[in-house]
Amino acid sequence: MTAQGQVDAWLGRLASERQASAHTVAGYRRDLAKLLRFMLQHRLESFDALDPNLMRGFIAAEHRAGLAPKSLQRLLSSCRSLFRQLRREGLLASDPMLGVRGPKVRRKLPQVLDVDEAAALVETDSGGKLAVRDRAMLELFYSSGLRLSELVGLRWFALNLDEGEVRVLGKGNKTRIVPVGRHAVGALRALGAEQGMAPEAPVFRGRGGAPINPRTIQLRMATLARQQGIPKHIHPHLLRHTFASHMLESSGDLRAVQELLGHADIATTQIYTHLDFQHLAKVYDSAHPRARRKP
């Protein structure tokens, strides 16, 4: 089997056996296309022809071409995943990534809204026929920390408004149950009264009763933020970040926040501890008499 054939076979297994999303598979395909082009340029017909020195040259060439450090790390991860699978199947004798490291990525902390900004956004009265939908959408994002794809795919049968719960199908087809706050429950009841709550129907509908388009939500949120005069780039994931930050700041329970967000690795959740520390540091700097900077 050719190198291209091995890549295609592996991506097919990712989609069918591991239930990887189309977005994830597309990302791997783009990354591995770069590797296949590199091999073609150097007349390398199989992955066995690769070694750590060649892989360092490949990464260096992509870096010179302008690929950002974060994208380079993702590229390395894609290559490692493919090579691990090939080695498990006995199709690759040695690891071409042995000792290969990419450039360090400066960790960028996610932006969040403060409590007043979050309240102003979710309580926006947009007016018109979209007002009820907008309020329910924003309240649920902030109340439960859903991903955009999770909210788009939500059906009424997954909501238990009497108990204040939502069953969410997250990444890797993993299901979790997340609490829904009373304000979000009220907004969702109002939405259900307006459009009906047929169990299989999407909670948030677009044209023809189909699930709402993700881009529609992104544009709508940006518009509502401008109306409220919030001077930040508002997008669905910002409310997820805000949910996580406010939960951790109030509870200090990292494991609970991990479960609520549906993170497989707690290291992903730990970024919010840095956000919390930033808040504490600001409080310290402004309050402690020996910490105040001279004017």
HELIX and SHEET records of a PDB file:
HELIX    1   1 ALA A    3  SER A   16  1                                  14    
HELIX    2   2 ALA A   22  GLN A   41  1                                  20    
HELIX    3   3 PHE A   47  ALA A   49  5                                   3    
HELIX    4   4 PRO A   52  ARG A   64  1                                  13    
HELIX    5   5 PRO A   69  ARG A   88  1                                  20    
HELIX    6   6 VAL A  115  VAL A  122  1                                   8    
HELIX    7   7 GLY A  128  LEU A  130  5                                   3    
HELIX    8   8 ALA A  131  SER A  144  1                                  14    
HELIX    9   9 LEU A  148  VAL A  152  1                                   5    
HELIX   10  10 TRP A  156  ALA A  158  5                                   3    
HELIX   11  11 LYS A  171  ASN A  173  5                                   3    
HELIX   12  12 ARG A  182  GLN A  195  1                                  14    
HELIX   13  13 ARG A  207  GLY A  209  5                                   3    
HELIX   14  14 PRO A  214  GLN A  227  1                                  14    
HELIX   15  15 PRO A  236  SER A  251  1                                  16    
HELIX   16  16 LEU A  254  LEU A  261  1                                   8    
HELIX   17  17 ILE A  266  THR A  269  1                                   4    
HELIX   18  18 ILE A  271  ALA A  287  1                                  17    
SHEET    1   A 3 LEU A 159  ASN A 160  0                                        
SHEET    2   A 3 GLU A 165  LEU A 169 -1                                        
SHEET    3   A 3 THR A 175  PRO A 179 -1                                        
END                                                                             
